[in-house]
């Protein structure tokens, strides 16, 4: 691997007036900087190694730059190591356990109580995590001579250099022409007296626990809290959720109502409008004081959001502006207040999804190497991997009205979708929000089995400015859950209960 831009004592000078050079060669690839009659590849420092960082590093190299990638912890970032990958493995294992214990065909297929060996499940989970980390991160970095990896913690010295405290000892100065900050985020901790002194879990500890607690209390009411709450419940825990307001407060109210009903039907206790005023851990037991009395649990999971990892970067040394919560402020091209420094992913004010981070990292690299690429999030799909799943894209009714858009909406309950009927799982709904004057599809909210598999079709329909009538006129395969989008679109003009099972 190259050592471009790295020195322990001396190194090449900064890039001077790089912006002027970029302005002269928009869209350039194989970008080089001129210094005293010589040319060298543009040098980009990337802080982090997760989805945004890797996407940026690979795109920057593709466009002719040399990259120094700096990672203080495990290569791969949150998603592959302690987020998306291990959580979805655990969720799927819990789903299998649930189906063996209880399913819609128990009358003809005898249900059995599964024996859960969390230690074996954890080993399987972590083996796949290690496999993906090696194949998608470590091996790629090792095989790319244009990327040099430093293991250590970076901080800004000024707007053209970083100081890296190496994990192996000592420090190095890294000069750069451009820098991308992609340091991700960490679990946030609510200000509850007694919490910090207790052995609470965040998602990180919960996902690597080799035991399933008999009683689990969960503080949180959104994605991470609810995914893990249901997984632990299905693996054998008695779960109590404390929600400050309602589940999925920021979404259409019908989403929280549907998920709450599904959870309670599975025996998960959902306490709405409930906060813990104190946490005590004594005799291996958590005692949470709430307005509804005391809640006792063997483990306590805190999942109340994530905080950007920016505190140790000394961003002020490079004149990089952050918001109130420490999130780096960026524009649609991922540029910070410093024109030579970019940021992407969970350390910014972007939505905290790995596919958003990767898309932002790619576009940042294009822009750092002379291109012009913006990130449009108007049709960004989201999925929550509970059962039933929650999936959304585009405007909700409230969001549309807030932006002065008059809407017309229809909600189709899932018991009208043939695939759900034959699966004997009709929980949930599909809601379409359209512009009242044009009929153009503006948003979709769904709580349904496999909702995550239908939402991308909705995203494409929104992206291509389709009307609900145009969506209703499309061919959808029968029997699929995505056919529910067609049926929901048909409800704007028809009573779908009066149609034949696969009416066009």
Secondary structure, DSSP 4 states (H G I P E B T S, - for coil): ---TTEESS------SSHHHHHHHSTT-SS-EEEETTEEEE-EEEEE--SHHHHHHHHHHHHTT-EEEEEESS-TTHHHHHHSHHHHHHHHHHHHHHHHHH--TTTTTS--------HHHHHHHHHHHHHHHHIIIIIHHHHT-TTEEEEEEEEEEEETTEEEEEETTSSEEEEE-SEEEE---EEE-----BTSTTS--B-HHHHHT-SS--SEEEEE--SHHHHHHHHHHHHTT-EEEEE-SSSTTTTS-HHHHHHHHHHHHHTT-EEETT--EEEEEEETTEEEEEETTEEEEESEEEE-S-EEES-TTS-GGGGT--B-TTSPBP--TT-B-SSTTEEE-STTBTS-S-HHHHHHHHHHHHHHHTT-------TT--EEE-SSSEEEEEE--HHHHHHTT--EEEEEEEGGG-HHHHHHT----EEEEEEETTT-BEEEEEEEETTHHHHHHHHHHHHHTT-BHHHHHTS---TT-TTHHHHHHHHTTTS-GGGS-TT--
